[in-house]
Amino acid sequence: MKRMAWAVLIACIILLPAALAPLVGFAGVGVAGLLAVVALLAGRRGRGTGWWEWLPIPVALLGSIVGVSSVIAAFAATAADRANAAAYAARAGFGWLALLCAVVAAVAGMLAVSQPRVTGGVLLLGGLVGGIAINLFYINTWYVGAVLLWWLAALVALVAPKRRVHA
């Protein structure tokens, strides 16, 4: 469980600047990307695994950065639309579900080396559920890009050659 707690903490630290992107601009996405690179390099150090096993981590994190910033932008756009506020308020739960799927995908991506099958399954299912949820909430987002990145990471996690990891 210790590994899971670290994965959740690191994923949240990386996704926080991406969540602020609609407020601070694309600089938030850039900071999130730099944090993802630092986390990847720090985690890769000292491990005897191949690059195929590590590839799902940055791809899933990049997808989550796109997903979180898209959901926050959707919330900002719907909050600014006073004429349709009641309609968007009734569907806000779908937006929260899409945000949850993006965060869960980031955590699952961080566990790709130790649990690749779980990672692949979570990324496939989370991408499907999140994509449907965001489209039921607000259609004009880049969330589909996040779904495609998660599915790519899931494919790599499921078919990459495996080596033994000594933790």
Phi, psi and omega per residue, in radians:
M1 nan -0.388 -3.141
K2 -1.096 -0.708 3.134
R3 -1.118 -0.681 3.128
M4 -1.133 -0.714 3.127
A5 -1.106 -0.732 3.095
W6 -1.142 -0.682 3.131
A7 -1.110 -0.718 3.118
V8 -1.143 -0.797 -3.138
L9 -1.075 -0.824 -3.116
I10 -1.142 -0.748 3.126
A11 -1.076 -0.718 3.128
C12 -1.175 -0.677 3.106
I13 -1.123 -0.685 3.141
I14 -1.236 -0.677 -3.059
L15 -1.400 -0.304 -3.129
L16 -1.035 -0.865 3.103
P17 -1.112 -0.567 3.107
A18 -1.163 -0.614 3.096
A19 -1.160 -0.492 3.127
L20 -1.495 -0.063 -3.073
A21 -0.974 -0.727 3.097
P22 -1.116 -0.390 -3.141
L23 -1.588 -0.654 -3.061
V24 -1.896 -0.027 3.122
G25 1.578 -2.945 -3.069
F26 -1.211 -0.142 3.060
A27 -1.077 -0.584 3.095
G28 -1.107 -0.679 3.097
V29 -1.187 -0.676 3.104
G30 -1.107 -0.752 3.100
V31 -1.118 -0.718 3.108
A32 -1.093 -0.699 3.099
G33 -1.110 -0.736 3.096
L34 -1.119 -0.714 3.090
L35 -1.104 -0.644 3.110
A36 -1.143 -0.698 3.115
V37 -1.135 -0.766 3.123
V38 -1.088 -0.760 3.128
A39 -1.122 -0.675 3.133
L40 -1.151 -0.800 -3.141
L41 -1.170 -0.657 3.124
A42 -1.190 -0.664 3.132
G43 -1.304 -0.528 -3.093
R44 -1.284 -0.500 -3.063
R45 -1.103 2.241 3.061
G46 1.478 0.039 3.141
R47 -1.780 2.532 -3.128
G48 -1.732 0.731 -3.100
T49 -1.855 2.798 3.128
G50 -1.479 2.928 -3.075
W51 -1.200 -0.487 3.092
W52 -1.079 -0.624 -3.140
E53 -1.256 -0.463 -3.123
W54 -1.598 -0.303 -3.084
L55 -1.026 -0.656 3.130
P56 -1.100 -0.421 -3.091
I57 -1.133 -1.003 -3.130
P58 -1.175 -0.552 3.133
V59 -1.172 -0.769 3.104
A60 -1.152 -0.698 3.114
L61 -1.153 -0.696 3.085
L62 -1.099 -0.736 3.073
G63 -1.053 -0.712 3.134
S64 -1.210 -0.605 3.064
I65 -1.087 -0.802 3.104
V66 -1.115 -0.759 -3.111
G67 -1.120 -0.825 -3.122
V68 -1.125 -0.788 -3.137
S69 -1.154 -0.573 3.094
S70 -1.178 -0.728 -3.135
V71 -1.182 -0.748 3.128
I72 -1.131 -0.674 3.074
A73 -1.124 -0.643 3.090
A74 -1.141 -0.726 3.084
F75 -1.098 -0.710 3.129
A76 -1.144 -0.729 -3.132
A77 -1.171 -0.697 -3.138
T78 -1.273 -0.535 3.084
A79 -1.205 -0.540 -3.134
A80 -1.380 -0.312 -3.109
D81 -1.532 1.533 -3.077
R82 -1.186 -0.521 -3.074
A83 -1.176 -0.585 -3.098
N84 -1.975 0.445 -3.055
A85 -1.030 -0.702 -3.104
A86 -1.175 -0.686 -3.140
A87 -1.151 -0.736 3.129
Y88 -1.242 -0.599 3.134
A89 -1.123 -0.596 3.136
A90 -1.226 -0.422 -3.122
R91 -1.856 0.190 -3.080
A92 -1.078 -0.503 3.111
G93 -1.033 -0.598 3.091
F94 -1.162 -0.627 3.069
G95 -1.123 -0.739 3.109
W96 -1.148 -0.638 3.092
L97 -1.137 -0.712 3.096
A98 -1.117 -0.681 3.085
L99 -1.126 -0.759 3.092
L100 -1.056 -0.736 3.120
C101 -1.091 -0.645 3.116
A102 -1.168 -0.714 3.119
V103 -1.203 -0.732 3.112
V104 -1.111 -0.650 3.099
A105 -1.125 -0.649 3.094
A106 -1.133 -0.765 3.124
V107 -1.127 -0.757 3.126
A108 -1.102 -0.672 3.108
G109 -1.098 -0.613 3.139
M110 -1.178 -0.357 -3.115
L111 -1.734 0.265 -3.028
A112 -1.102 -0.600 -3.096
V113 -1.286 -0.737 -3.070
S114 -1.470 -0.517 -3.095
Q115 -2.419 1.244 -3.031
P116 -1.158 -0.611 -3.130
R117 -1.213 -0.718 3.084
V118 -1.112 -0.761 3.123
T119 -1.022 -0.840 -3.134
G120 -1.049 -0.775 3.129
G121 -1.126 -0.763 -3.134
V122 -1.148 -0.718 -3.137
L123 -1.163 -0.699 3.107
L124 -1.136 -0.881 -3.113
L125 -1.191 -0.751 3.134
G126 -1.117 -0.663 3.091
G127 -1.130 -0.723 3.128
L128 -1.140 -0.871 -3.118
V129 -1.138 -0.777 3.136
G130 -1.117 -0.707 3.113
G131 -1.103 -0.736 3.097
I132 -1.161 -0.751 -3.095
A133 -1.105 -0.789 -3.101
I134 -1.186 -0.574 3.111
N135 -1.265 -0.447 3.027
L136 -1.348 -0.390 3.133
F137 -1.572 -0.994 -3.043
Y138 -2.713 2.147 -2.956
I139 -1.447 -0.433 -2.964
N140 -1.555 1.185 3.118
T141 -2.370 3.023 3.064
W142 -1.706 0.298 -3.073
Y143 -1.060 -0.515 3.118
V144 -1.074 -0.553 3.048
G145 -1.108 -0.669 3.085
A146 -1.132 -0.736 3.140
V147 -1.072 -0.767 3.130
L148 -1.109 -0.698 3.092
L149 -1.149 -0.711 3.113
W150 -1.121 -0.712 3.135
W151 -1.172 -0.633 3.064
L152 -1.118 -0.782 3.107
A153 -1.094 -0.672 3.118
A154 -1.140 -0.725 3.119
L155 -1.068 -0.805 3.135
V156 -1.139 -0.714 -3.141
A157 -1.109 -0.610 -3.084
L158 -1.426 -0.486 -3.064
V159 -1.927 -0.106 -3.112
A160 -1.139 2.479 3.057
P161 -1.109 2.436 -3.051
K162 -1.838 2.488 2.981
R163 -2.102 2.834 3.073
R164 -1.294 2.366 3.099
V165 -1.905 2.198 3.095
H166 -1.801 1.802 -3.073
A167 -1.582 nan nan
